[in-house]
Amino acid sequence: MSWRTAAWESSASTSGLGSRRTRPEAPRTAMRSLTFSDDKDNEQEWVPGGPTDAPGAFLAFIDRHRTDDNALFCITDERDEGLVLWLDHGIVARVTGGQDPRTEFRLVNAGDFRKLAFMFIRGGFVKLGRYGPWWPDVPSAMRTQLRFDFDRSVLRRTHPRELCRRLAVLTHIDGREPTTVAGFTHYGFGDGSGDSVDGWFAADGRGLVVTFDRGSPLASIDAQARAALYDGVPPDLLALVRDMQQPGSTIRTSSHPNGGRLVAGTGIFTYSGPCMMSEGLLVRLQEDRLDVEDAQVGRLLERFLALEDFTPTAVAQAAPWWSDDDIARGFAAAAALSGERSLTAPLDRDAVDRFCRIWADSGYNDPWGVHYVLFDCRTLEEAGEARDELLSLIQALGLERVDAPAGAGSGEVWVRSDPRIDAELGHWA
């Protein structure tokens, strides 16, 4: 039994949640009886009108009973509602019983425990709704927190177009050339000590980035666990790292449980939509209670993405393992071979105006300026004919539409930003 299951069952049995019949409606205010309990079967009843208010009494209860092996505390009320605090794990659960029982979780910082306890004392289960998001189980809450953490990374904020430009330069500096097979161009570089970055991208920005860092806790996992890191990667992207005929000099491979070889990685990042960690990586980080930084995407790749001015001088300072001559040749070779489509050619004025009008009515830019998000949370029916017009405009303008994230509305449309459109949107905001 996991500690999460044991903690929840202990808190439920201690508090009586779900075991009592639904009581008559009572006002959701602090003027109701409460029960404080912990993981060691200690209990205290609190009733209105006593010498100590409810928040003070609960904090005093924690102070009396908290020990190294007792950090789970619970408040329950007359309505079969409760709040469970795992102080050592940064987890809170809100519980309601009765005819529609629910248990929902969220991850919190240390300062949030007191705030959520006070809000529950004041108003019960419903009062906590505004302090979400709340999730149906602890694993979901932990994976969501990991996604939020990754959203703050430089990789998440970097447009695939700029990422590919920098990867091309770094590949040339490392003494190799980007190679294109079946529509995907492979970039890759290393630091000479066994750590590496590899990326595969199509012309429309769809792609996959795999990083390997020898210092990562994930560097020494077995073949089955390594293959599981790729769970959730779309089949066309997964095919890029399976059974490569001629792996590049930076690529480290391992055996696959089902036969063949697989590119070994400690960080797996997909670009079928917005840049995301693979579901398999998220699950592994969650199970091992590791932070996003433990995937080690930052040590080798983000040092180059974080450079405001991507110049030979800046790269030389960030990568002492390369010589100045190698860096100069790499920049020159990448510039000579650059075949990027022009982002300065004028677009059809009428089509641009129609796209911008739809954006102004039903769209916005994501926080990183990487995507336009249109018809957010809308169904196909709600988006209606305007969505059909939008799709035709995306094609006519040559813009890059990507898959919407999991959980998006069926009518939601994500489009990678384009500097020519950005220049026009300022007139429509």
Solvent accessible surface area in square Angstrom, and as a share of the most:
residue,aa,sasa,rsa
1,M,171,0.77
2,S,54,0.35
3,W,77,0.27
4,R,46,0.17
5,T,59,0.34
6,A,43,0.33
7,A,10,0.08
8,W,58,0.20
9,E,88,0.40
10,S,29,0.19
11,S,1,0.00
12,A,21,0.17
13,S,90,0.58
14,T,16,0.09
15,S,7,0.04
16,G,16,0.15
17,L,15,0.08
18,G,64,0.61
19,S,88,0.57
20,R,79,0.29
21,R,221,0.81
22,T,85,0.50
23,R,115,0.42
24,P,117,0.73
25,E,149,0.67
26,A,23,0.18
27,P,96,0.60
28,R,88,0.32
29,T,61,0.36
30,A,33,0.26
31,M,133,0.60
32,R,7,0.02
33,S,30,0.19
34,L,1,0.01
35,T,22,0.13
36,F,0,0.00
37,S,1,0.00
38,D,1,0.01
39,D,52,0.27
40,K,99,0.42
41,D,115,0.60
42,N,47,0.24
43,E,96,0.43
44,Q,49,0.22
45,E,113,0.51
46,W,24,0.08
47,V,88,0.51
48,P,43,0.27
49,G,80,0.77
50,G,38,0.37
51,P,150,0.94
52,T,65,0.38
53,D,91,0.47
54,A,2,0.01
55,P,31,0.19
56,G,28,0.27
57,A,6,0.04
58,F,1,0.00
59,L,46,0.23
60,A,39,0.31
61,F,1,0.00
62,I,19,0.10
63,D,116,0.60
64,R,144,0.52
65,H,49,0.22
66,R,112,0.41
67,T,76,0.44
68,D,148,0.77
69,D,102,0.53
70,N,3,0.02
71,A,15,0.12
72,L,7,0.03
73,F,0,0.00
74,C,1,0.00
75,I,0,0.00
76,T,2,0.01
77,D,6,0.03
78,E,62,0.28
79,R,40,0.15
80,D,1,0.01
81,E,4,0.02
82,G,0,0.00
83,L,0,0.00
84,V,0,0.00
85,L,2,0.01
86,W,8,0.03
87,L,27,0.14
88,D,81,0.42
89,H,67,0.30
90,G,18,0.17
91,I,2,0.01
92,V,0,0.00
93,A,0,0.00
94,R,21,0.08
95,V,9,0.05
96,T,19,0.11
97,G,11,0.11
98,G,32,0.30
99,Q,183,0.81
100,D,97,0.50
101,P,91,0.57
102,R,106,0.39
103,T,41,0.24
104,E,28,0.13
105,F,18,0.08
106,R,41,0.15
107,L,35,0.18
108,V,18,0.10
109,N,116,0.60
110,A,89,0.69
111,G,62,0.60
112,D,27,0.14
113,F,21,0.09
114,R,140,0.51
115,K,89,0.38
116,L,0,0.00
117,A,1,0.01
118,F,56,0.23
119,M,23,0.10
120,F,0,0.00
121,I,1,0.00
122,R,131,0.48
123,G,7,0.07
124,G,0,0.00
125,F,6,0.03
126,V,89,0.51
127,K,67,0.28
128,L,0,0.00
129,G,38,0.37
130,R,193,0.71
131,Y,41,0.16
132,G,29,0.28
133,P,69,0.43
134,W,32,0.11
135,W,81,0.28
136,P,93,0.59
137,D,56,0.29
138,V,8,0.05
139,P,42,0.27
140,S,23,0.15
141,A,2,0.02
142,M,21,0.09
143,R,51,0.18
144,T,13,0.08
145,Q,61,0.27
146,L,13,0.07
147,R,76,0.28
148,F,92,0.38
149,D,40,0.21
150,F,5,0.02
151,D,41,0.21
152,R,154,0.56
153,S,16,0.10
154,V,29,0.17
155,L,0,0.00
156,R,13,0.05
157,R,113,0.41
158,T,17,0.10
159,H,26,0.12
160,P,4,0.03
161,R,52,0.19
162,E,51,0.23
163,L,0,0.00
164,C,23,0.14
165,R,108,0.40
166,R,19,0.07
167,L,1,0.00
168,A,20,0.16
169,V,8,0.05
170,L,1,0.00
171,T,0,0.00
172,H,21,0.09
173,I,6,0.03
174,D,42,0.22
175,G,67,0.65
176,R,49,0.18
177,E,109,0.49
178,P,35,0.22
179,T,76,0.44
180,T,90,0.53
181,V,110,0.63
182,A,99,0.77
183,G,48,0.46
184,F,29,0.12
185,T,26,0.15
186,H,18,0.08
187,Y,26,0.10
188,G,0,0.00
189,F,0,0.00
190,G,8,0.08
191,D,16,0.08
192,G,84,0.80
193,S,55,0.36
194,G,33,0.32
195,D,7,0.04
196,S,8,0.05
197,V,1,0.00
198,D,3,0.02
199,G,0,0.00
200,W,9,0.03
201,F,4,0.02
202,A,24,0.18
203,A,104,0.81
204,D,71,0.37
205,G,8,0.08
206,R,60,0.22
207,G,0,0.00
208,L,0,0.00
209,V,0,0.00
210,V,4,0.03
211,T,3,0.02
212,F,12,0.05
213,D,6,0.03
214,R,127,0.46
215,G,61,0.59
216,S,6,0.04
217,P,68,0.42
218,L,1,0.00
219,A,19,0.15
220,S,103,0.67
221,I,23,0.11
222,D,95,0.49
223,A,36,0.28
224,Q,127,0.56
225,A,17,0.13
226,R,17,0.06
227,A,15,0.12
228,A,43,0.33
229,L,1,0.01
230,Y,8,0.03
231,D,80,0.41
232,G,66,0.63
233,V,10,0.06
234,P,28,0.18
235,P,115,0.72
236,D,63,0.32
237,L,0,0.00
238,L,52,0.26
239,A,67,0.52
240,L,32,0.16
241,V,0,0.00
242,R,63,0.23
243,D,68,0.35
244,M,48,0.21
245,Q,167,0.74
246,Q,163,0.72
247,P,65,0.41
248,G,20,0.20
249,S,99,0.64
250,T,22,0.13
251,I,20,0.10
252,R,103,0.37
253,T,39,0.23
254,S,23,0.15
255,S,55,0.35
256,H,29,0.13
257,P,63,0.40
258,N,134,0.69
259,G,39,0.37
260,G,40,0.39
261,R,115,0.42
262,L,2,0.01
263,V,3,0.02
264,A,4,0.03
265,G,0,0.00
266,T,0,0.00
267,G,0,0.00
268,I,0,0.00
269,F,1,0.00
270,T,13,0.08
271,Y,2,0.01
272,S,19,0.12
273,G,5,0.05
274,P,4,0.03
275,C,5,0.03
276,M,61,0.27
277,M,7,0.03
278,S,3,0.02
279,E,66,0.30
280,G,7,0.06
281,L,0,0.00
282,L,1,0.00
283,V,46,0.26
284,R,62,0.23
285,L,0,0.00
286,Q,13,0.06
287,E,111,0.50
288,D,59,0.31
289,R,109,0.40
290,L,34,0.17
291,D,93,0.48
292,V,14,0.08
293,E,147,0.66
294,D,39,0.20
295,A,0,0.00
296,Q,46,0.21
297,V,6,0.03
298,G,30,0.29
299,R,84,0.31
300,L,6,0.03
301,L,0,0.00
302,E,26,0.12
303,R,74,0.27
304,F,0,0.00
305,L,14,0.07
306,A,64,0.50
307,L,37,0.18
308,E,163,0.73
309,D,96,0.50
310,F,17,0.07
311,T,56,0.33
312,P,60,0.38
313,T,93,0.54
314,A,16,0.13
315,V,0,0.00
316,A,30,0.23
317,Q,146,0.65
318,A,18,0.14
319,A,0,0.00
320,P,109,0.68
321,W,80,0.28
322,W,23,0.08
323,S,55,0.36
324,D,104,0.54
325,D,91,0.47
326,D,45,0.24
327,I,2,0.01
328,A,55,0.42
329,R,148,0.54
330,G,1,0.01
331,F,34,0.14
332,A,65,0.50
333,A,36,0.28
334,A,12,0.09
335,A,76,0.59
336,A,86,0.66
337,L,115,0.57
338,S,76,0.49
339,G,77,0.74
340,E,96,0.43
341,R,98,0.36
342,S,63,0.40
343,L,31,0.16
344,T,123,0.71
345,A,45,0.35
346,P,131,0.82
347,L,43,0.21
348,D,90,0.47
349,R,136,0.50
350,D,83,0.43
351,A,7,0.05
352,V,5,0.03
353,D,37,0.19
354,R,83,0.30
355,F,0,0.00
356,C,0,0.00
357,R,116,0.42
358,I,16,0.08
359,W,26,0.09
360,A,47,0.36
361,D,110,0.57
362,S,17,0.11
363,G,20,0.20
364,Y,94,0.36
365,N,61,0.31
366,D,7,0.04
367,P,117,0.74
368,W,62,0.22
369,G,37,0.36
370,V,4,0.03
371,H,2,0.01
372,Y,0,0.00
373,V,1,0.00
374,L,0,0.00
375,F,4,0.02
376,D,56,0.29
377,C,99,0.60
378,R,88,0.32
379,T,55,0.32
380,L,90,0.45
381,E,144,0.65
382,E,114,0.51
383,A,7,0.05
384,G,32,0.31
385,E,149,0.67
386,A,42,0.33
387,R,26,0.10
388,D,92,0.48
389,E,63,0.28
390,L,0,0.00
391,L,49,0.24
392,S,59,0.38
393,L,4,0.02
394,I,9,0.05
395,Q,155,0.69
396,A,78,0.61
397,L,10,0.05
398,G,42,0.41
399,L,16,0.08
400,E,20,0.09
401,R,119,0.43
402,V,13,0.07
403,D,78,0.40
404,A,38,0.29
405,P,36,0.23
406,A,105,0.82
407,G,87,0.84
408,A,35,0.27
409,G,20,0.19
410,S,69,0.45
411,G,0,0.00
412,E,13,0.06
413,V,1,0.00
414,W,25,0.09
415,V,0,0.00
416,R,4,0.01
417,S,6,0.04
418,D,1,0.01
419,P,63,0.40
420,R,40,0.15
421,I,0,0.00
422,D,63,0.32
423,A,70,0.54
424,E,35,0.16
425,L,9,0.04
426,G,59,0.57
427,H,151,0.67
428,W,77,0.27
429,A,111,0.86
